[in-house]
Amino acid sequence: MIYNVRDFGIKAGEDITVSLQNALRQLAKKDGEKTLLFERGEYYFNASDAYSRRLFITNTVGDKEWKRGEVPHLHRAAIWLENVKDITVDGGGSIFVMSGKMSNAVIIACQNVRLTNLKIIVRNPDMHEFKVLSKGRNHIDFDIDEESQVKKISGKYCFVGDGYVTPLEKFKNTARWIAKIEDRDKDSTWRTAHPLNASFCLKRLDGNKIRAYYLSTSRFAVGDRFYVYDHRRDCCGIAIDRCKDVVLDKISQHFNYGLALVCQDSEGVSLTDSIFAPEDGSGKLIASAADFLHFCSCRGEIAIKNNYFAGAGDDCLNVHGIHFLISKLHADGVSVKFSHPQTHGFNPLRSGDEIAFVDTDTLLESSRAKILEANLENEYTIRLRLDKIEGASVGMAIENKSAIADLDFSHNKMTRIITRGVLVTSGGKIRICDNDFDSTSMHSILISDDAKNWYESGSVSDVEIARNRFGRCIGYTAQVLPENRAHRGAVHKNIHIFDNVIESGDQGGFYFKSADGVVLENNSSSRPLKVESVNSQVIEK
C-alpha cells in the first residue's frame, strides 16, 4: 500500500514534527509492505517537539560527559521508527529542515526498512566557521559564517541558536579537535587548537566580524578557516539499533552533531547513492562533528556503494566488534563488562552465538564457547551462560564471532577527512574496491584490533583492497597495526592489496604487524613504495 503524507494531514511548508510521529505510529500497526510518500517540498522539524527517550548508542556520549541537570542518554529524533516491519519512507526529493539539537532519524528493532529520496539540512547548527580576514602583528580579524548568530550575553560574546548559547571562547584552552582548512589547500583538513587559543581580548567589529588579540599571530594565514564545535556526540545523523535489512538510498545529510550514520547490533545494512557533505552553495566545508559511518557488532553484509563523503570531524568509516573483558567466572559461564566509556547499555550477545576467549596481550584466542543465555545485568555488565568455560579467566577478553560483518565498500569518493579513511577490524569478507580516497590526514586504511584501549575487535581473515586511488593522503596507504603487546602468532591474515594507484607525493606505502598471508601486487606510485613489516609474512609480486 502507498500512503500519501496528505492522508495524515502532513503538508509541505509546515512543521511536521508531531504529525509525522503520529503517522509512523499508525503505519507501524499495518501489516504488509507499505510506503509513506512525501510530496516534493520543504518540511520542518523542531527539537522541542521531537519524540525522545533514553537510548544507548555506541561510541557517542559516555556517562562522565553528561552535564549537571541533564538526563543521561536522553535521545530525541525527528524521525523515530521502532518495531516496524516492511516500510519505505520516500521523501520524493523533499528537503527536511531541522531546528535544534536532535538526531535526524532513529531506527530501532525494525525489519525491512527503507529511507530514500531525502535531503536533510540543519538550520544554524552549533558548528561555526572562523575565517581569517586579515592579520596584524598582534591581532587577527575573523569573519564568522553568515548563518551563525553572535550576541553579547552577560559580558561575553556567544553563538546563539535553537537549543544552545555557546560562548565563542568555550574550549579555547582545551580543544585540540578543531578542524582547520588552509586557504592554500581547501580540500584538506587538519586537527588543530581553537582559533582563540592564547587570545587575551575580543572586540566586535561590523556584522559577524570579530577581532582577537594575541602576543603572536604566526600560526595564522589570511584565508584559513577554523570550524569550532562541541566534540560531545550527544546527537547523531541516523542511528540504527537491533534492526535487520535497512536500506538508505539517495540520502543527503549536510550536517550532523556526531556520527552521521551509526549502526549497532544489526544485520544487513546498505547506504547507496548518498551524499554526506556540506550543502552546495552553503560555503561550508565541514559536515560532521565525528565519523561519517560507524558500525559496531553487526552481522550480515554492510554495503556502502556509490556515495560521496566530504568534511568529516573523524573517520569516514569504522567497522568493528567489541572486546568485552571477563570480570567474573561462574560455574556455568562468565560475566563480561563493557570497558570503553562511550560504549555500554545494550546487549549484542545472543543465545546461540559463538564467542572466542582472547588473550589481551597477544590478541589470540585460546578457545571458543557457545552462548546459551545472555542477560544485561546493568549498563556495564552482561551475564553469559555458556556450554563450556575452558580457556576462560578473569581479565581475558571475549569476542562475538557470530557478530562479524562482511563489508562491501566500493565506488565511493571521500575528501577532507580529518583522520582515517577506513578503519576495519572485522573477520568477515572485506572488500574495499574502486574508491577514491582524497585527502585523509591520517592513514588511508587502518586494520587495528585492541583489547586495552578502545576495545574494538577483532582479527581479519579475508581482506581485498583493490583498484582504489589514493590522492594527497597522509601516512600509510594501508596500515595493519593490531595493538598486541606480545607476538605469539599472526593476529591478522589473508590480506590482498592490488591494482591500487597512489598519488600522495612522498606519503603512502604499507605497514604490517603480526600479519600473515599478505600479498602486494601491481600497486603503482610515482615513487618507490615503502613496505615495512614486523613479525609478518608479506609477499610482493
N, C-alpha and C positions, 0 to 999 in steps of 0.2 A: 504494500500500500504506500502511496505517496501522499504526504500531508503537507499542504502549503502553510507557511507560518501565519498567514492571514486567518486560517481556521482557528488559531489560538489568540487572535487579537494582536498579533505582532506586526508592526508596520515600520518601514524604513523611515529614518529621520527621528525616531523616538528612542527613549531609554527603555530597554527591554530586559533589564537585569532580572526582575521578578517574573515577568511574563514568560521568559524563556525557561526559567526554573520550573514553572508550573507545567509548561508544555512537555518538557523532558520527563517529568514525573508521570504525566498521563501516558506518554508513549511507552514508558517502561512497563506498563501493565498490559500492553497489547502484544499478542503472540505473533510470530512470523516475521518475515522481512518487512522493514518499514523505513521510509526516507522522510526526513524533515527537510523541506526545500525552502530556501530563502529566495525572495525576490531581490534582484540586484539593487544595492543601495548602501547607505551607511546606517549602522545600528550602534547604539550607545550603551555602555555598561558603567556602573559606579560601584566602588568597593564597599561602600556603607550598606548597600542592599544585597550584596553577593552572599550566597549560601556559604556557611562556614562551620567547621567542626575540627576537633583535634585529629591530626594526621601525621604519622611519622614517615618522612621521606628521606631516603639515603643521601648522604653527602650534602645535606643542607645545613640546618641550624642545630648546633649542639646545645645541651642543657645549660652550659655555662655562658652561652651567648645571649640568653634572653635578659631583657631589662626588667628592673623592678616595676611591678604593676602589670606586666604583660602576662597573658596566658600562654605558657609554653606549648608550642606545636599547634596553636590555633591557626587553621589554614582556611583561606577563603578563595573562591574562584568564580569567574564569570560563567563558565560552562562547567556544570557538575553532572557527570554521568556515573551512576552507581547501580550495580545489579541490573544491568540492561543487556539484552541479547538482540543481535540481528538488527542493528540500527545504523543508518547513514545520516549524517548531518551534512547537507550540501549547502555551502554558503552561496552558491550561484554567482560567484565572483564578487561577493559583497565585502565591505570593509567593516570590521568590528573595532570600535574606538573605546579604549579602556581609560577610565579615570580613577586614580587612587591606586594604592599598593595591593595587588592581588595577583593570583595566577590566572593565566588565560583559560586553561582547561584542566580539569582533574577527571581521570577515568579510573574507576575502582571496581574490581570484581565484575568486569564485563566480558562478554564474548561476542566476537564478530561485530566489531565497531569500526566505522569509517568516518573520518573527518576529511572534507575535501572542498576545494574551490573557495578559499577563505584567506583574507588579508587582515592581519591584526596589528594595530598600532596603539601605542601608549601615549596619552596626552601629558606633556610636561612631566616626564619621569624624574625621579631623584638621581639623575646622572647628568653632569653638567660639563660643558666644554670651556676650558680656558685657552684662548688663542693669544699668542704673543703678538701684540700690535707694534710696539716699539720698545727699545731697550736703551736705558741710560746706565751710567756707571753704578748708580745706587738705587735704581728703580726699574720696574717693568710695568708697562701698561698692557692689561689683559682685556680682551673683548669676550664677554660671556655670551654663549649661544643665545639667539634671539628668543627661543622658546622658554628659557629659564627666567623666572621672576625673582629679582633681587630686591629685598626690603631691609630697612634698618629696624631691628626689634631689640628693645632694651639695650641699646648702645652697640649692638653687633649686627653686621651685615649677614643676612640669611637668605638661603634659597627657600622659596615658599611655593608649595603645590598642594594638591589634594592629598591630605593624609600625612604631610610632613612639613616641618620647619627645620631646616638644616643650616647651621652656621657655616659660612664659607670656610672658616678656619678649622672646622671639625676634622680630626685626624691629621692635622697638618704636621705634627711632630712624630707621628707613628706610622702613617700609611706608607707602605712600600709596594702596594699593588696597583698604583695609579698607572693608567695607560698613557704613554707618550708617543706621539706621532710627529716625526720631524718633517719640516717643510720640504727638505730635500728628498724625502722618500715617503710619499703619502700612503704607500701600500705596505708599510712595515710598522709594527708597534712593539713597544718595549715596556716592561715594568720599571717604574721609577718612583722617586719620592714625590710627595704632594707639591704642587707648584708654589704653594705659600709656605713651604718648609723654610725656616730660617728668616722669614719676613718679620719685621718688627712694627709695621704700621700699614694700614689700608686707608685708601681715600677713594671716594666715589667720584667718578667723572661723569660725562654725559652718557645718557642711555644706560646700556649694560656694561659700561667700561669701568674697570677697577684699576687703580694704581697701587702697587705693592712696593714697599721699600725694603732693601737688603743691604748688608755690608758688601756683598759681591753678587754680581749677576752673570758670572761666567758660564753657568750651566744652561743659560737660555739663548735661543736664537730666534730672530723675527720669523713668524710663520709657524713656529712649533705649536702643537696642540696637546693639551693635557685633559684627560677625562677623569673627573672626580666622582666617586660614588662610594656608598657603604658596601663593603665586601661581604656583609652578613647575608646569607642566602635564605631570606625568610619568605620569598615567593619564587615561583617557577614560571616557565612558559607553559609547557604541557607536562603533567605528571601522570604516569601510568603505573598502577599498582594491582597486582594479582589478577591480571587480565590474560585473555587468550585471543589471538588473531585480531590485532588492532592495525588498521591501515590509516596512515596520514599521507594525503596526496594533495599536491598543489596548495600547500600551506605557506603563507608568508608571515613570518614573525619579525618585526623590526626593532623590538626592544624586549629584554627580559631582565628582571631584577636578580635572577640567579641562574639556575640551569635552564637552558632553553627547552630541552626535552630530557626528562629523567624517567627511567623505567626500572621497576624493581619487581622481582618475583613474578615475571610474566613470561608468556610463551607466544612466539610468532608475532613480531612487530616489524612494520616496514614504514620507511619515510622515503617518498619519491617525488621528484619534480617540484621540490620546495625551495624556498629562499629564507635563510636566516641571515639577515644583513640589514644595515640601515636603509631606511626608505629612500628611494631615488628622489633627488631634489631637496632632501632634508638638510644637506650639508654636513651631516654627522657621519662619523667613521667607525664608531663602536656600537654594537648591537646587543651585547650580553655582558652581565657582570661576572659570569662564571662560564663553565663549559657550555658548548652548544649541545652536545649529546652525551648522555651518561646512562649506562646500562649496568645494573647490579643484580647478580644471581638470577639471570634469565635463562630460558630454555628455548629449544627450537631454533628457528632462524631469525636473525636480525638482518634485515635487508635495508641498506642505505644507498639509494641509487639516484643519479641524475639530479643532485642538489647543488646549491650554491651557498657557501658559508663565508661571511666576511665580518671581521671585527669582534673576536671573542675575548672575554676577560680571563679565559683559562683555556683548557684543551678544546680542540674541535670535537674529538670523540674519545671516550673512555669506556671500555668494556671489561668487566672483571667480576669475580666472585667475592666471597667473604671468608677470611680465615677467622673462625671462632676459636677462642682459647678454652681449653678444658679447665674448668675451675673446681670440679669435684667428681670423684668416681663413686658409682653406686654398684650394687650387686648386679643390676640388670641394665646398666647404661652409664651415662655421664651427664653432667650439667656443663653447658658451654656458655660463654659470655661474649657479647659484642665488646670490642676493645677500642674501636675508633670513636671519638666523641661525637662525630656527626652522623653516625650510623647506629641505630638501635630502634627498638619499639615495634618491630614487625618480625614475622616468622617465615623465612623462606625454606625451612626444612620440613619435609613432608613424609608421612608414612610411606614406606616403600623405597625411599631414596637410598642411594649408596653413598657412604661417606668414607673419606680416607683420613687416617691419623697421620699427621705431618709433623716432622721434627722442625722446630722453628729456626734452628741454626743451619741445617743443611737444605731445608725445604723439600726433603724427600719423604715419601710416605713409607710407613712401617707396615701397615696392614689396612684392611678395609672392614666395614661392618654395614649392616642394613638397618635402617630406622624402622622400628615397629610402631613407635608413637613419638610425637613431638609436641610439647606444650610450652607456650610462652609463659613463664612464671612471673616475670615483671619486665620492665622496659629493657633490661640488660641481660637477662638470663633465660636460656631455653633448656628445658629438661628433656633428654632423649632416652627412650627405652630402646635398646639395641638387641640384635640377635647374638652379639658377642662383643667383648671388650678387650680381647687380647691385643696387645700392642699399644694400648692407650695408657697415658699417665697424665697427671696434673701438670699443666704448663705447656703441653703439646697443643698443636692446632688441629682443627678438622677442616676439611673442605668438602662441600657437597658435590660429588662427582655426577650427580643426576641433574644439577642445575648449571649446565655448561652450554653456553650458546654457540651456535655457528654464526659466522659473520660474513656477509657479502657487502663490502664497502667498495663501490665501483662507480666510475663515471661522475665523480664529484669534483668540484672546484672549491678550494679554500684559499683565503688570503687574510692578511692582518690577524694572524693567530698569535696571541701573546705568549703562549708556551708551546706545547707539542701539538702535532697534527693528529696522530692516532696513538693512544695507549691501548694495548690489548693484552690481557692476561686471562685467556680462556682456552680450555683444552678442546674446543670444538674445531670444526673445519673453518679456517680463517682465510678469507680471500680479500686482499687489498689490491685492487687491479684497476688500471686505466683511469687513474685520478690525476688531478693537477694540484700538487702541493706548492703553493706560492707563499713565501714569506711566513715561515714559522720562526719564532725567536729562540726555540729550543729544538731538541732532536725531532726530526720529522715523524719517525715511528719509534715508539718505545715498547718493548716487551719486558715487563717487570716481574713481579711476584714477591710478596713480602709478608712476614708474619710478626713483625716487631715495630712497625711504623704506621702505615696506612691500613695494613691487614687486608690488602687486596690480593686475592688468589686468582689464578693458580698457574700451573705449568701448561705450556703449549705443546702440541704434538703434531700439528698439521697446518703449517702456515705457508701461504703463497703470496709473495709481494712482486707484482709483475706489471710491466708496461706503464708505470707511473712516470710523471715528470716532477722533478724537484727543482724549483727555481727560487733563488735568494733565500734559502733555508739555512739557519744557523745550527751548528752541531752536526751530529751524525745523521746520515740518511736513515739508517736503522741502527738502533742500539738495543742489544739483548742484555739486560742487566738485572738478573734476579738478585734480591738483597739477602743472599745466603752468607752466613759468616764463616762457614766451613764447607769446603768442597769434598763431597764423598761420592760424587757422580753427577751426571748431567741433570739439570733441572728442566731445561727446555730441549725439545728435539724436533727434527724434521722441519727445517725452515728453508724454503727455496726462494731465492731472490734473483729475478732475471728480467732482462729486456727493459730495464729502467733507464731513464735519461736524467742525469744530474747536472744541473746548470746553476750551481751555487758558488762559483768562484773558488776560493780556497777552502770552502766548507764542504761538508759531505764526507762520505765514507762509511765504514761499518765497524761496529764493536760487538764482540761476543764474549760472554762469560758463562761458564758451566752449561754449554750448549753442544749437543751432538747432532750430526746429520744436517749440517748447514751446507748449502750449495749456493755459490755465487756464479752467475752465468750471464755473459753478454750485457753487462751494465756499462753504459757509456758515460764519459765525462770528459771535460776539456783538459783535465789534468789527471795524473795517476791517482787512483782511488786508494786511500789509506784503509787497510784492513788490520784490525787489532783483535787479538783473541787471548783469553785467559782460561785455561782448563777446558778448551773447546776443540771440537773436531770440525774443521772448515775445509771445504773443497772449493777451489777456484778453477773455473773452466774457461 
